[in-house]
C-alpha cells in the first residue's frame, strides 16, 4: 500500500510540474498566436508543378536558369 501511495503522489507531482512548465512556455510564446492570426493562411500555398518552374525560369532569363 505504501508503494502505491508514493507512486501516485510521485505521478501527481510530475503531472502538476508538467502542467506548470507547459503553462510557462504557453505564456512565453503567446506572441506567436498573434503572428499566426495576422500572417497565417487559411490554406497552404499550392505546390509548384514542373510547368510552373519552367514558366518562372523563362520569365527571368538572367537569374531564372540559376534556380533550376
N, C-alpha and C positions, 0 to 999 in steps of 0.2 A: 504494500500500500504506500509506503513512504517513497519508493521509487516512482510510482505512478504520479503522486502529487508533485514531486520535484520535477519530473519530466514535463508535466502540464504547466507548472509555473515557469519553467525554462522556456517552453514553447510560447507561453503568453508574453513573456519578456521580449522574446525575439520578434513576435508579431507586432507588439507595441513599438519596439525600436524601428522595425521596418516601416511602419506607418509614419513615424516621426520623420525618418530620413526621406521618405517619399514626399511628404508634405513640404519639407525644407527645400528640396530640389524643384518641386512644382512652383513654389513661390519665387525661387531664384530665376527660373526660366519662364516666368509669366509673360515677359515681353515677347516671347516667340508666338504666343497666341495672337497678339496684335498684328504681327507681321503676316501670320498665316491668314488672318481675315482680310488684310488690305492687299497683300501681294499674291495670295493663293489663287489658284484657278479652280473653277468648278469642274472642268475636265482637263486631263493632261493634254499636252500638245501632241498632234498626230506624229507617228513615226515617218521618217523620210524614206521615200522609195528610191530606187535607182534612178528613175526618171527625174525626181526632184533634185538629186545630186548632180546629174548631168546638166539640168537646166541652170543650176547655181554656178557650175563651172563655166558654162557658156556665157552667163551674164557678166562675168568679170574675167576677161581674157588675161589680165596681168596676174592676179592673185588667185583666181579660181583653180587653175591647174595645180597649184601648190597644195591645195586642200584634198586632192584625190590620192 
